[in-house]
Amino acid sequence: MALTLAACSNSAPSESAGAASGPLEKTTLNIGITPTPSSAPVFIAMKRNFFKDEGLTVKTTIIQAPQAAMPLVANGSMDIFKGSYVSMLNIQDAGQKLKILSDTLQGAPGIAGVVVAKGSRIQTAEDLKGKTIAVNSLKNLGELSVSAHLQINSLAPTDVKFVPFNFDKQIPALFGGQVDAAWLVEPFLTAAQQEGARLLLDTNSGPTDALPIDGWGTTEDWAAKHPKTAAAFQRAVTKAQRLAATDRSALAEVVPSYTQIPKEAVMTMAMGTFPTSLNASRIQRVADLMYDFGYLKNKIDVESMIFQGAAQ
């Protein structure tokens, strides 16, 4: 499913002060997005002409995960993509070098959690032992954050069975008895509770409080070949990020255009926070947690993945 929108760009950091000067290596970008609220800064930048101010035209294509974007970046049909940090770090660990251009969303209570069906005998995290939990994909953010909460409740990730279901399939699977619990994010989390599901664990609290969720990235090779273009994208998205962080109405203007979330819901739903700077130490928490749970074969220094700009 491709969503194509023309736009332009504004202000982001570059590899050096000089990288921001001179003509851009590329002026039309295809950006891989997911139909979730955290993609909003790109659409804000398009709507407010932040990309245009940078001499960029942006088109968007919906992707499910950054892994799907890698061959597209390699063949030149995609330039930049949004993905969870868990996915990006898995790609990095596998040997495909990435650069992170901008942070997107940081977790906050209420935006994701484990639910059980109404009437379920599962009352506490300890009751999940031996049970099945639906997640949108294996070895990703859902499994990682749930595992962190199992650990503080004296359980190991191997004490449960994680089963992959797309978010839109999880509620029927839960109520149909195919799984005992489901890890959901907004707006699916609210929808499940409206249908009678009960929240068991808020997975953006305790050990995963304020955990960075996703960001904008590209390959190290692409960034090296297009440093001025990467910096222009970075400046535009950084400006849009600041707006998303401070003006909920700016989010409400764009989120309904590429998701099924109505404007009224955007104004009130739990959303997480939009960081206004790219901080390697913050993202390092994700890498360290992944290494501790055996998701990564190697320890990753996130600082080495950051695309450094002139004026973050």
N, C-alpha and C positions, 0 to 999 in steps of 0.2 A: 504494500500500500504506500504509494508515494504522495506526499503532500508538498506541492511546489509553490513557493511564495517568493516573489522578488523583493529584495531589500538592499540595505547598505550598512556601513559600519562606522563606529566612532573611536573610542580611546582604550587601548590596552598596552601592557608593557612589551618591550622587545628584548632581544638577546643582548643588545647594547644600546647606548644612547644613539649611536649612528645607524642602527638597524631600522629605526623608525623613519629615517630620511630617505629620499629618493623614491623612484617608482616602485609600486608593488610588483612582486614576481607574478602574482595572479590576482585578478580582480573579481572573478566569479567563483563562489565557493558552494559546494554541495555539503550540507551539514546533516549528519545522522542524528535524529532525535528520537526520544521515546515519548509516547502520548501521556505524559505525567506532568504534574505542576512544576517539577524541577527543570523542565525545558523552557519555562517561561522567559528567562532573560534573553534568549535568542529572539523570541517573538516580540518582546518589548523593544529590543534593539532595532528590529525591522520596522515596527510600527512608529517608533520615535525617530527614525532616520539616523540612528547612531552608526549603522553600517554604511549608509550612504555618505555620511560625513567623512568616512575613512576611505571612500572610493571603492567600496565593496558592494557587490550584488550577491545576495545569499539565497540559495534554494534549500529546502529541507526535504529529507526522506525519512520515513519512519523505519527504525530498526528495533529489534528486540533486545540485542545485547551487543557490546563492542566487538565480541568475537566475530559477529557477522559482518562488521565493518572492515575488518582487517584486509580481506582480499579486495574489497572495493577501493580502499586507500592505495593498495599495491598497484591496481590497474588504472588508477587515476580517476575513477568515477565518483569517489568520495574524498573529502579533504579532512574534515574534522568531525568528531562524533562525541556524543554524550554517553557516559557509561558509569556504572557503579564502580567505586574504587576497588571492591573485591574482584570484579572482573578485570579491571585494568592491571591490578597487581598480579593476578593469575597469568595474564598475557606476558607481563614483564618477566615473571619467574620462568616462563616457558622459553624465553630467549628472544622474543620480539620486543624491541626497545620502544618505549613510548615517551612522549612529553605531555605533561599536564599543563594546559593553557589557563584554565580558570576553575575555581571551586564553584559548585552549584548549590547543593543543599546539605545542611547539617541537621541531624536528627533532633527531635524534640518530643516530649511525652505526647501521646495521643495519635501519632501518625502511623504506627505499625504495632501489631501485636498478635498474640496467639489467642484464638477463640475456640470454644467448644460449643456443641449443640445444646439447645435448651433441654434441660433434663439429664444432661450427661453426668455420670458419676465422678468425673474428673473435677476435683475441687481445688487442688493445689498443684504446683509444679511437680512435686514428688509423685503425684498420681499419673504423670505422663510416662513413667517407666514401663517399657514394653509396648507402648502405644505408637500409632502412626501419625505423623504430622505432615500436612501438605505444605510445600513451599513452591515458589514459582520456578526455581531451578536449583539443582544440587550444587553444593560447595559455593554458594553465593551468599549475599547479604543476609537473607532470611535464615539459612542454616547456621551461619556464623553467629548472628545475634541471639538466636534461640539457644545455641550451644553455650554461649556465655551465661545465659540465665539458668540453664540446667546445671552448670558447674557450681554456681553459688547456692544451688539447692541440692547439693550432694549427688548429682547425677552426671554421668558422662554422655557425650553425644551418641555413643554406641548403645546407650540404654533405650534409645528411641529409634524409630525407622522414619527417615525423611523420604517423602514421596513427591515427585514433581507433578504439579498441576498448574496450568495457566491460572492467573488470578480470577478470570471470569468463570472458571470451571470449579474453583475451590468450594464455593458455597454449596452448589448442588452435591459435590462429593462429600462434604461434611454432613449435610442433612440427609443424604442418601446412605450414610454409613460406610462409605468407602474409606474414609479416614476418621481418626478419633479427634483430631484437632487440625487447625489450619492457621498458618502465618499469613496475615493479610496487611496490606498498606491501604491508605486512603486513596480513592473513595470507597474501595471494596470493604474496608474495615467497618465503616459506618453502615454500609448497606447490609452487611451480615448481621450486625447488631439490631438493625431495624427489622430484620426477618426473624429475630429471636435468638441469635447466637449470644453467648456470654463471653466477655473478655476475661481471659485467664492470666495473661502476662502482657504487660506493656514493654515491648522490646526496645524502647528508647528511653529507658530509665536505668538506674543502678549502674552496672558495669558497662552499659552501652549508652549512657546518657551523653547527648550532644555528639554522638559518633558521626563523622563525616560520611555522607552517603554517596554522592556522585559528583562528577565534574566533566569538563570538556577536555578532550585530548586528541592527539594525533600521533603518528609514528615519529620517531626521532629523525628518520631519514627525511620525511616530509618537512618537518620544522627546520632542518638544516638547509633544505633547498628553498624554503619560502620564509625566511626569518622576518622580512618586512610585512608580509601578508599575515603571518601568525601574530605579529605584534599588533597589527591593525585590528584583527579579530579580537584579540585579548583586550585592547582598549575599549572597544565597543561593548563587549560583554561585561567588562568590569563596571562600566557606567550603568548598564541596564541592571546589573546585580545590585548596585547601590539603591536603585529605584525599587526593585523588588523587595529589598530588605526594609524599606521605610514606607511604602505606599501600597496597601492591599488592593486599592482600586486599580492600580496599574496591572496587577496580576489578574484581577477580575476582567479587565479589558481583553486579555489575550488567551487565557487558559481555555475558555469555552470554544475557541476557534479551532483547537486541535485535539481536544478531549471531549468526552461526553458529560463533563462536569458543568452544570449550569452556573451562571454568574452569581446567583444568590448563594449557592453552596461555597463558591470560592471565597466569598466575603467572610464566611463564618467557620469553615472547616479547619481542623488542625493541619498545619502545613509544614512545620519545620522552620528553620531559619536559613536565610540566604547570606552567607559570609561575604564581606566586602573586601577581603584580601585573600591572597593565595598563600596558605601557611603550611609548610612542609611538616612541621612538628605535629600539627593537628591530624594530618592524613597518616602520619607515621603510626598513630594509634591503631589504625586499621591493619597496617602491615604487620605490626607486632602481634596483634590478636590472631591474625591468620597464621603466622608462623607458630605461635603457641599451640594452635589447634591442628597443626599439621597440614594446612592448606598449601603452604609454600615450602619448597625444598630448600630455598636459600633465604637468608635475611636480606631484606631490600632496604636500601637507603633512599627514602622518598625524595630527599633533597636533590638527588641526581636526576630525578624525573621532572623537576620543575623547569618550565620554560621561563627563564629570567627576563623580566622586562625593565624598561627604563623608568617607568613611573607607575608601579602597581598601586 
